Amino acid sequence: MNSTVLRKARLWTLAAATVISLVLGRLTDARFALGFLGSAAWAVIGFWLVEALIRRALVPPAVGRNRGAIALLVAGKLALYALALWILLSGIAPAMSCLYGFSLILIVLVITVLAIRPGLSAERLSERGDHD
């Protein structure tokens, strides 16, 4: 997947999470809205860390890997998971708001890909079928 799609998915996720959180703040309690926003931001940061990790780890052998950067990215990802575990176990944010916030990036990613590459519709994919 090209970096334009990934960058747009991250930005649109943050924008959508902000707008949705403002609406949720009016409709529900602040904890739920902040849990949604925080978990959407958590997902974006995690997505970026995985993308950066893959870009640095999957390089041709002739280029060489920056092991220090890779270790730092892995440590960042572990710290991010530890933070999420602490938030969920301590009850700071409702689990459902975290689930919804985390899922937002997946929804936005699909919409972004379909918007940037409209030829990738479900109709066109089903035409390929199983040609054994």
N, C-alpha and C positions, 0 to 999 in steps of 0.2 A: 504494500500500500504506500502511496507516495506521501511525502511529508506535508504537502498542502492539505490533503484530506485529514490527516491526523491533527494538524494545527487548527484547522477550522472546526473540527469536532471538539477539541478542547475549549476553544473560545466560545463556541455556541453552547456548549454544556454549561460553562460558567455564567453566560448571559441568561440562559433559560432558567438555571437554578436560582439566580438572583430574582428574576421576575416571579417565578413560582413561589419562592420563599416569602416575598412581599405579600402575595395573595394569601398564602397559608397563614401568615402572621395575622391577617384580618379574620380568617375563617376558623383557625384553631389557636392553640396556645403557642407562646413564643418558643418553648422547648422543642415542639415538633417542627416548627419552621426553621429554627437554627440547626436542629439535627439533620434536616433535609439538606440545607445549604452546606453544612459542614461535611456531610458524607459525599455530596456531589463534588466539593472541592477536594476531598480525600481521594476520590476516584480519579479526578483529573491529575492530581499529583502522582498517584500510583501509575496511571497510564503513561505519563511523561517519563517516570523512572524506568518503566519496562522498555519503552521505546529507546531511551538513551542507553540502557544496558544492552539491548539487542544491537544497536548501531555500533557500540564499542566492542562487543564480544564476537560478533559475526563479521570479522574482517578477514581478508585474504592473509595467509601466513606471511607473505612477503612484506606486508604493511606492519605487522606486529601489533600486539594488543597492549593497551595501557592497563596493566593489572591493578594499579593504584586506583584509577578511575572506576574500574569495574568493581573493586572491593568497596569503594565509597558508595556506589549506586546500590549494591546489594545491602550494605549497612543501612542506607536510607530507606530501602524497601522494608527491611525488617523493623526498623523504628516506626515506620508508618503503620505496619500491622500491629505492633505493640500498642501504639496509641489508640487504634481502633478497638482493640481488645479491651483496653482499660476503660474506654468510654462506654462500651457496651456492658461490661461487667459492673461498672460503678453506677450505671443507670443515669448517666448525665443526659443522654439523648434516648428517646424511644427507639426501640429496635426497628419498628416499621418505618419510621422516618428515615433511618439509615438505609434500609433496604430500598426504599423509593429513590433516595438521593443517589445511591450507588448505581441503580439501574438506569438513571437518566443518561449517563454517558453512552450506554449501549444503544439506547433508542436514538440519541442524537447522531451517533456514528453511522447507523443504518440510513437515517434520513440524509445525512451529509453525503454519503456515497451515492445514494440514488439521485440527489440533486446535482452533484458534480458530474456523474456519469449516468445520464438517464437511460442509456442503452442497457443497463443492468437491471431491467425490470424482472419481476417474477414471471411474467408472461414469456419473455424471451428465454429465461433459464429453463422453463418447462418445455420449450420447443426442442431443447437439446435431448431431453429424455435419456433413456437407457438404450444406447445403440451398441449392443454386444456383438 
